[in-house]
Amino acid sequence: MVSKRSTPDLDRAAELLRDLPALWEHPGVTQEQRRDLAREVFDEVRIREGKLVAVKPRPDYAPLFAYSIWKENQEDGGDRSW
C-alpha cells in the first residue's frame, strides 16, 4: 500500500517515466546519453525489427514502473488491484 506521504514523490516519478519517450527523442540528446540512460534504468531492452517491444527495469526502478502503470489505470477509471 502506498502511503499518502510518499504519493507526491511517486507521482513525480511516474510523470518522469511518462516523459521518458520525449526525452529519448529530444534532438539535444546524444546516442551516448541514450545508451547511458538505458543502462541505468533497464536490465533488459528487447527490440524487434528496429522497434522497442519490451523492457525489464532494474530492481531499483521496478516499483516506479509498477506505480506508473497502477496510476494510469486509476486515472482511466480502472479498478484493478496490483
N, C-alpha and C positions, 0 to 999 in steps of 0.2 A: 504494500500500500504506500502511496506517495504522500508524504507529509505536506501540510499546507506551507510550511516554511521553505521546503525545497522546490515547490512548484514553480515559482518565478525563474529560478535558475534552470530548471528543466525546460520551461517554456522558451527561454532564450536559446538553450542548446538545440531544442527541436527546430526553432526558427533558423538557426545556423545551418542545420542539416538540410532544410528545405532550400536554402540559398546556395548550397554546395554546387549544384549544376551551373548556376550563373557565375560563381567564382571560377569554376573549371573552364568555362568558355570565355572568360574575360580576356580581351586582347592583350592586356598587360602581363598576363601570367605566362611564364615560360614553361617549356616541356619539363625542365628540371624541377621547377616548383610543383608541377602537377605530379610528377613521379614521387617527389618527396612527400606530398600530401597523401597520395595513395598509400605509400609505405607506412606513414604514420597512423592512418585511420583504419586500414583494411589488412586482414590476414590473407585474404584471397580475393582476387578480382577475376571474373570469367568474362571473356569476350569471344563472341562467335560472329564470324563474317564481318568483323570490324565494329560490331555493336556490343555494348555492355549488356550482359544478360543476368549477371548475379554478382553479389558482393558478400563477403563474410567479414564483419567488422572485428577489429581486435577486441579482446575481452574488456578492456577499459572503456571502449566506446559502445559496446553492445547494449548496455542499458539505455543509452541515449537514443539509439535507433529504435529500440522497443517502445520507449516512451513516445517518440515522434509518431510511430505508427498508431499507438493507442490514442494519442491526442487527435490525430487526423480522423480516426474512426469516430471519436466522440463528437468532433465538430461536424461530421457528416451525418450525425443522428444515430449512429450505431450503438448497440447496447452490448456488444461482445466484451466479455471479460478476458483478460490475459492472465 
